[in-house]
Amino acid sequence: MDQRQQQLASWVTAQLKEKALVQSDAILPLTPVSGDASFRRYFRATTNGRSFITMDAPPEKENSAPFVAIANSWFAAGVPVPEIYAADLGQGFMLLSDMGDVLYLDRLTAQSADALYQQALQTLVHIQPCCHIKGYELPHYNEARLTTEMELCPEWFFSKLLGLRLEREERKLLTGVFDALVSSALEQPQVCVHRDYHSRNLMLLQDGGVGVLDFQDAVLGPVSYDLVSLIRDCYISWPAPQEEKWIKQYMALAKSAKLIESVEYAQFKGWFDWMGLQRHIKCVGIFSRLYLRDGKAGYLKDIPRTFDYLKVVCAAYPQFAEFNQWLDDKIVPAMASCTDLAIRQDRQA
């Protein structure tokens, strides 16, 4: 047990004792649960037949104030997020309710997907109107933020992972694609966006319900963003007819909730596809950075699936024909010859 974990264990024990959930002064042992793509760590503490999740988010690396504000507001609104029992932002410690160990990703099959996604869609429509957070103003998913995200792709994927040098005309091509995607995002109705609403951040609860995690980066942004994050998940994929079914189910729910009005399927599908292109351009950059900068090699295997999503969209829209041809001519061969076996072997599988 490292020093921060010892400090966390002492803090958690004191918090539980203060709430009369433990009587002993003995420090409770903490069992590692998981980490994520950030510097946060999670542990489980068990006492008197109850379990709790503790978060270690070093304040010099993670700003936990948004997590606390959003969690408290969403919990009060009935969104199924962890309840915060105690938080010490100065130390970066939190004590949370335990949503269990079962990720959506662990239970998604062709047989279970419809029921699980129906719950996730209903929960998404519950989240999207939650734009007013007590004590915290959600940032806007504006042009600068959307563009900065996409710039991670040429920097970390094209240049640093694949070792490519982009010429001026290639940069100009990328700028045109990025500008088109930003315009599409900003023309959509703006709602509360979780920003990572996918199968690794959704929990299957003991009562069969859905639990929502990792929402601290929520913003005000495009209505299609979380939907494409869910349906075109970087960690699992589905046939196009299944995607279409879920998009239409979402649209019915969103129209009932007055989140989208007078929007036909063709228009919404265009928003959805182009939003997915923005997200997946960003994600291949993030996965590359997680590997190269942070030493998290596990994300490499998710790059081919994510790249394939963006290729499908590029092939479907004439506006991206030149970009799609450039990807075929320059990026696909570079991926095939990449020395990182996780990419090469996954694409050959």
Residue pairs with C-beta under 8 A, 6 or more apart in sequence:
1 9
1 30
4 56
4 58
5 30
5 43
5 56
6 27
7 91
7 93
8 30
8 43
8 54
8 56
8 93
9 27
9 28
9 29
9 30
9 45
10 27
11 88
11 91
11 93
12 28
12 30
12 45
12 52
12 54
12 93
12 95
13 22
13 25
13 26
13 27
13 28
13 45
15 85
15 86
15 95
16 22
16 28
16 45
16 47
16 52
16 95
17 23
17 25
19 85
19 86
21 47
21 48
21 50
22 28
22 47
22 48
28 45
28 46
28 47
29 45
30 43
30 44
30 45
30 54
31 43
31 44
31 45
31 46
32 41
32 42
32 43
33 42
33 43
33 44
33 53
33 101
34 42
35 41
35 42
36 214
37 286
37 290
37 294
37 296
37 299
38 57
38 61
38 62
39 57
39 58
39 61
39 62
40 55
40 56
40 57
40 62
41 55
41 56
41 57
42 53
42 54
42 55
42 56
43 53
43 54
43 56
44 51
44 52
44 53
44 54
44 98
45 51
45 52
45 53
45 54
46 52
51 98
52 85
52 95
52 96
52 97
52 98
53 82
53 95
53 96
53 97
53 98
53 99
54 93
54 94
54 95
54 96
55 64
55 92
55 93
55 94
55 96
56 92
56 93
57 64
57 67
57 92
57 93
57 94
58 92
59 89
59 90
59 91
59 92
62 92
64 87
64 89
64 92
64 94
64 216
65 89
65 136
66 136
66 216
66 217
66 218
67 94
67 215
67 216
68 84
68 87
68 89
68 94
69 133
69 134
69 135
69 136
70 81
70 133
70 136
70 215
70 216
70 218
71 81
71 82
71 83
71 84
71 215
72 84
72 134
73 130
73 132
73 133
73 134
73 136
74 81
74 127
74 130
74 212
74 215
75 81
75 82
75 83
75 84
77 126
77 130
78 126
79 123
79 126
79 127
79 130
79 212
80 123
80 205
80 209
80 210
80 211
80 212
81 211
81 212
81 213
81 215
82 96
82 97
82 98
82 99
82 211
82 213
83 96
83 97
84 94
84 95
84 96
85 95
85 96
85 97
86 94
86 95
87 93
87 94
87 95
88 94
99 203
99 205
99 211
99 213
100 203
100 204
100 205
100 206
100 211
102 203
102 204
102 205
103 199
103 200
103 202
103 203
103 204
104 116
104 120
104 199
104 200
104 202
104 203
104 204
104 210
105 199
105 200
105 235
105 236
106 204
107 116
107 204
108 116
108 199
108 236
113 238
113 242
116 204
116 210
117 230
117 231
117 246
117 249
118 249
119 209
119 210
120 197
120 202
120 210
120 230
121 227
121 230
121 246
121 249
121 250
121 253
122 253
123 210
123 212
124 194
124 197
124 226
124 227
124 230
124 250
125 250
125 253
125 254
125 257
125 259
127 192
127 194
127 197
127 212
127 226
128 191
128 192
128 193
128 223
128 226
128 254
128 257
128 259
129 191
129 192
129 257
129 259
130 192
131 138
131 191
131 192
131 220
133 218
138 192
138 218
138 219
138 220
139 145
139 219
139 220
140 190
140 219
140 220
140 221
141 185
141 190
141 193
141 219
141 220
141 221
141 222
141 225
142 186
143 182
143 186
145 219
146 181
146 182
146 185
146 186
146 278
147 178
147 182
149 278
149 281
149 282
149 285
150 178
150 181
150 278
150 281
150 282
150 285
151 178
151 285
152 282
152 285
152 286
152 288
152 289
153 281
153 282
153 284
153 285
154 166
154 171
154 174
154 285
155 285
156 285
156 286
156 288
156 289
156 292
156 293
157 284
157 285
157 287
157 288
157 303
158 164
158 166
158 331
158 334
159 165
159 166
160 288
160 289
160 292
161 288
161 291
161 292
161 338
161 340
162 331
162 334
162 335
162 338
163 334
164 330
164 331
164 334
166 174
170 326
170 330
173 322
173 323
173 326
174 323
177 320
177 323
178 281
180 274
180 319
181 274
181 275
181 277
181 278
181 281
182 278
184 270
184 271
184 274
184 275
184 278
185 221
185 222
185 225
185 274
185 275
185 278
186 222
187 271
188 222
188 223
188 224
188 271
188 275
189 222
189 223
189 259
189 260
190 220
190 221
190 222
190 223
191 220
191 221
191 222
191 223
191 259
192 218
192 219
192 220
193 218
193 219
193 220
193 221
193 222
193 225
193 226
194 201
194 212
194 215
194 218
194 226
194 229
195 215
195 217
195 218
195 219
195 221
195 225
195 226
195 229
196 214
196 215
196 217
196 229
197 212
197 226
197 229
197 230
198 229
198 230
198 233
198 234
198 235
199 230
199 233
199 235
199 236
200 235
201 212
201 213
201 214
201 215
202 210
202 211
202 212
202 213
203 210
203 211
203 212
203 213
204 210
204 211
205 211
222 271
222 275
223 254
223 259
223 260
223 271
224 268
224 271
224 272
224 275
225 275
225 279
227 247
227 250
227 272
228 272
228 273
228 275
228 276
228 279
229 279
231 238
231 243
231 246
231 247
232 243
232 276
232 279
232 280
232 309
234 280
234 283
234 287
234 302
234 305
234 306
234 309
235 302
235 305
237 305
237 308
237 309
247 265
247 268
247 269
247 272
248 265
251 260
251 263
251 265
251 268
254 260
255 261
255 263
260 268
273 313
273 316
273 317
274 313
274 317
276 309
276 310
276 313
277 310
277 313
277 314
277 320
280 306
280 307
280 309
280 310
280 313
281 310
283 302
283 306
284 303
284 306
284 307
284 310
286 299
287 299
287 300
287 302
287 303
287 306
288 303
290 296
290 299
291 297
291 299
291 300
291 340
297 342
300 340
300 342
300 343
300 346
301 342
301 343
301 346
303 335
303 343
303 346
304 335
304 343
304 346
304 347
307 331
307 335
310 327
311 324
311 327
313 320
314 320
314 321
314 323
314 324
314 327
315 324
335 343
335 344
335 347
336 344
336 347
337 344
338 344
